[in-house]
């Protein structure tokens, strides 16, 4: 009787193990399907943005052709709102000695920066004897679900310079998650950063 019970238990355990393996494989398949769907959704969202711009351009062209508009429109950018501010009124010094490791500030922007919208990232920056690199870092790290990582940035330069405004504009892709970066990524020297701001901007033809 005991042997029969043990056999039943062993068979039950084997069945459970087989079912667990099947569920595991099914879960892997579902994860792959979800990742593929996210990639398709992101591509469709980017295509929608492109089509909206195309529709606006076609509308303006039609207005020019039928006489409703007599001058060529200009692309105008407006600041809609300020979505984030850092180092406000504070001069943050970032120092890397020769032979030292990089020093870069990371600012995760979370849902403050939304896919499908365009943003302007700016700050005031000055530098003293920054060497060993082409540009001081002021840019972003953008992880894209189902896509390649993007690295938008401003061409800041290096060397020594007094306070000046540094900025770049960036349209966040579908599935994009933005982290703002500033400091010395390679090379060495001293950088000061203040009044870091992130604006959501809109574009329209007028």
C-alpha positions as CSV (number, residue, x, y, z in Angstrom):
1,X,0.0,0.0,0.0
2,X,2.8,2.4,0.9
3,X,4.6,1.6,-2.4
4,X,1.4,2.5,-4.3
5,X,1.0,5.8,-2.4
6,X,4.7,6.6,-3.1
7,X,4.3,5.8,-6.8
8,X,1.2,8.1,-7.0
9,X,3.1,10.9,-5.3
10,X,6.1,10.5,-7.6
11,X,3.8,10.5,-10.7
12,X,2.0,13.6,-9.4
13,X,5.3,15.4,-8.8
14,X,6.5,14.5,-12.3
15,X,3.2,15.9,-13.7
16,X,3.6,19.1,-11.8
17,X,7.2,19.5,-12.9
18,X,6.1,19.0,-16.5
19,X,3.4,21.6,-16.2
20,X,5.8,24.0,-14.5
21,X,8.2,23.6,-17.4
22,X,5.4,24.2,-19.9
23,X,4.3,27.3,-18.0
24,X,7.8,28.6,-17.9
25,X,8.2,28.2,-21.7
26,X,4.8,29.8,-22.3
27,X,5.8,32.7,-20.1
28,X,9.0,33.2,-22.1
29,X,6.9,33.2,-25.3
30,X,4.5,35.8,-23.9
31,X,7.4,38.1,-22.8
32,X,8.8,37.9,-26.4
33,X,5.3,38.7,-27.8
34,X,4.9,41.7,-25.4
35,X,8.3,43.0,-26.3
36,X,7.5,42.7,-30.0
37,X,4.1,44.5,-29.5
38,X,5.8,47.3,-27.6
39,X,8.2,47.8,-30.5
40,X,5.3,48.0,-33.0
41,X,3.4,50.4,-30.7
42,X,6.5,52.7,-30.4
43,X,7.0,52.7,-34.2
44,X,3.3,53.5,-34.8
45,X,3.5,56.4,-32.3
46,X,6.6,57.8,-34.0
47,X,4.8,57.5,-37.4
48,X,1.8,59.4,-36.0
49,X,4.0,62.3,-35.0
50,X,5.6,62.3,-38.5
51,X,2.2,62.2,-40.2
52,X,0.9,65.1,-38.1
53,X,3.9,67.2,-39.2
54,X,3.3,66.1,-42.8
55,X,-0.4,67.0,-42.6
56,X,0.5,70.5,-41.3
57,X,2.9,71.1,-44.1
58,X,0.4,70.0,-46.7
59,X,-2.2,72.3,-45.3
60,X,0.1,75.2,-45.5
61,X,1.1,74.3,-49.0
62,X,-2.6,74.2,-50.0
63,X,-3.2,77.6,-48.5
64,X,-0.3,79.1,-50.5
65,X,-1.5,77.5,-53.7
66,X,-5.1,78.7,-53.4
67,X,-4.2,82.2,-52.2
68,X,-5.3,82.0,-48.6
69,X,-1.7,82.6,-47.6
70,X,0.6,84.9,-49.4
71,X,3.9,84.5,-47.5
72,X,5.9,81.4,-46.7
73,X,5.4,80.4,-43.1
74,X,8.2,80.3,-40.6
75,X,8.7,77.5,-38.1
76,X,8.3,79.0,-34.7
77,X,9.1,77.3,-31.4
78,X,7.3,78.4,-28.2
79,X,8.1,77.4,-24.6
80,X,4.9,75.8,-23.3
81,X,6.0,75.1,-19.7
82,X,9.0,74.5,-17.4
83,X,9.0,70.9,-16.4
84,X,12.2,70.7,-14.3
85,X,14.9,72.9,-12.7
86,X,18.1,72.0,-11.0
87,X,21.0,74.0,-9.5
88,X,18.8,77.1,-9.4
89,X,20.9,80.0,-8.2
90,X,23.7,77.6,-7.1
91,X,27.0,77.2,-8.8
92,X,27.8,73.5,-8.8
93,X,31.5,72.8,-9.2
94,X,32.5,69.5,-10.9
95,X,36.2,68.7,-10.6
96,X,38.2,65.8,-12.1
97,X,42.0,65.8,-11.5
98,X,44.4,64.6,-14.2
99,X,44.2,60.8,-14.2
100,X,41.0,60.9,-12.2
101,X,37.7,59.2,-12.9
102,X,34.9,60.9,-14.7
103,X,32.3,63.0,-12.7
104,X,28.9,63.3,-14.3
105,X,25.6,64.4,-12.6
106,X,22.6,62.2,-13.5
107,X,19.1,63.6,-13.3
108,X,16.4,61.1,-13.9
109,X,13.4,63.0,-15.3
110,X,10.8,60.2,-15.1
111,X,7.3,61.2,-16.3
112,X,8.3,64.9,-16.4
113,X,9.6,64.2,-20.0
114,X,7.0,62.4,-22.0
115,X,7.5,60.5,-25.3
116,X,6.1,62.3,-28.3
117,X,6.9,65.8,-27.0
118,X,9.8,68.1,-27.7
119,X,11.9,69.6,-25.0
120,X,14.7,72.2,-24.6
121,X,17.4,71.4,-22.1
122,X,19.6,74.4,-21.1
123,X,22.0,75.5,-18.4
124,X,24.6,78.1,-17.6
125,X,28.2,76.7,-17.7
126,X,31.8,77.8,-17.4
127,X,35.0,75.8,-17.5
128,X,38.6,76.1,-16.4
129,X,41.4,74.3,-18.2
130,X,39.3,71.2,-19.2
131,X,41.6,68.9,-21.3
132,X,41.6,65.4,-22.7
133,X,38.1,65.6,-24.3
134,X,36.4,67.3,-27.2
135,X,33.3,68.3,-25.3
136,X,32.2,68.8,-21.7
137,X,29.1,66.7,-21.1
138,X,25.6,68.3,-21.3
139,X,23.3,65.8,-22.8
140,X,21.0,62.9,-22.2
141,X,20.8,59.1,-21.9
142,X,17.6,57.8,-23.5
143,X,16.7,54.2,-23.0
144,X,14.1,53.2,-25.6
145,X,11.8,50.3,-25.1
146,X,12.2,48.0,-28.1
147,X,14.8,50.3,-29.7
148,X,18.3,51.6,-29.5
149,X,19.7,53.8,-26.8
150,X,20.0,57.5,-27.9
151,X,22.5,60.1,-26.7
152,X,21.4,63.6,-27.6
153,X,23.8,66.3,-26.5
154,X,25.0,69.9,-26.9
155,X,28.4,70.7,-28.5
156,X,29.8,72.5,-25.4
157,X,33.5,72.4,-26.3
158,X,36.3,72.2,-23.7
159,X,39.2,74.4,-22.5
160,X,38.5,77.6,-20.5
161,X,35.5,79.8,-21.0
162,X,33.3,82.2,-18.9
163,X,29.6,81.7,-18.2
164,X,27.6,80.9,-21.3
165,X,24.3,79.4,-22.0
166,X,24.4,75.8,-23.3
167,X,21.3,74.1,-24.7
168,X,19.9,71.4,-27.0
169,X,16.4,70.5,-28.2
170,X,15.2,66.9,-28.4
171,X,12.0,65.1,-29.5
172,X,11.5,62.2,-27.1
173,X,10.7,59.0,-29.1
174,X,8.0,56.6,-28.2
175,X,9.1,54.3,-25.3
176,X,11.9,56.8,-24.4
177,X,13.0,57.3,-20.8
178,X,15.2,60.4,-20.3
179,X,18.1,61.0,-17.9
180,X,19.9,64.3,-18.1
181,X,23.7,64.2,-17.8
182,X,26.2,67.0,-17.2
183,X,29.8,67.1,-16.1
184,X,33.1,65.8,-17.2
185,X,32.7,62.4,-18.9
186,X,36.2,62.1,-20.1
187,X,39.3,64.2,-19.6
188,X,40.0,66.4,-16.6
189,X,39.6,69.9,-15.3
190,X,36.9,72.0,-13.6
191,X,33.4,72.9,-14.7
192,X,30.7,75.0,-13.0
193,X,27.0,74.5,-13.8
194,X,24.0,76.5,-12.6
195,X,20.4,77.2,-13.6
196,X,19.7,73.9,-15.3
197,X,16.2,74.0,-16.9
198,X,14.0,71.7,-18.9
199,X,11.2,73.3,-21.0
200,X,8.5,71.6,-23.1
201,X,8.3,73.4,-26.4
202,X,5.9,73.4,-29.3
203,X,6.5,74.0,-33.0
204,X,4.2,75.6,-35.4
205,X,4.3,77.3,-38.8
206,X,3.2,81.0,-38.8
